[in-house]
């Protein structure tokens, strides 16, 4: 399962409910929100083989970032966190006896399965190669290492892994139910997705931008605050006006920005530069005059 898979039908529904109330990441379907709990027979110690950023699946991570751990025997169940997993208002560091550490610090566990677990990395300003280890009721995995940077930028994408997960900023929609429309070509989710228009404000979601002006409380399911400086965002190579860029939920950044007036029709490459880092390539915003 690639973590960039996301269901358009759930994107805003879960975001509107709020992280703590919904007990799921606002981009819940990125991590398999529709997955039912199921038993997977395994009687071996876990083995982790890949540690990947949840956006773009690059082998770099940063603090407070959504990350995939892939391997075998990682869990005996398949599920996402639920309300009962939040104790004393804290995100869980263990699901069904599955836990993980990054640089020796407990990570927050969102999703477990035999072959992949999804975590939010702990607050940790370390950089360089750091150890990652998964522990289950049957033992601990051999240590795997990953490169940790100050930032590991990426945009969440819809099911194609191509189109940026986002919405029209004014709620403008053309479907029969007058629901909020998602960004994308009309063929992506017929009746739900429409292209962005030059000059309109859109909302996008991102990962790995690090700390914000507001202190982050470790383990809290409520995170909000603007980035210290605005990132440089381009669509089709043209600079965007960035109205807001910051955390709106654990590890989830929201960008409110204006599509360049000169953006051409069609799929336009999306890019963000911040703190000397650039977001992973291959994510697009569809524009139509």
Buried (B, 14 or more C-beta within 10 A) or exposed (E): BBBBBBBBBBBBBBBEBBBBEBBBBBBBBBBBBEBEEEEBEBEEBBBBEBBBBBBBBBEBBBBBBBBBBBBBBBBBBBBBBEEEBBEEEBBBBBBBEBBBBBBEBBBBBBBBBBBBBBBBBBBBEBEEEBBBBBBBEEEBBEEBEBBBBBBBBBBBBBBEBBBBBBBBBEEBBEBEEEBBBBBBBBEBBEEBBBBBBBEBBBBBBBBBBBBBEEEBEEBEBBBEBEBEEBBEBBBBEBEBEBEBBBBBBBBBBBBBBBBBEEBBEEBBEBBBEBBEBEBBEEBBBBBBE
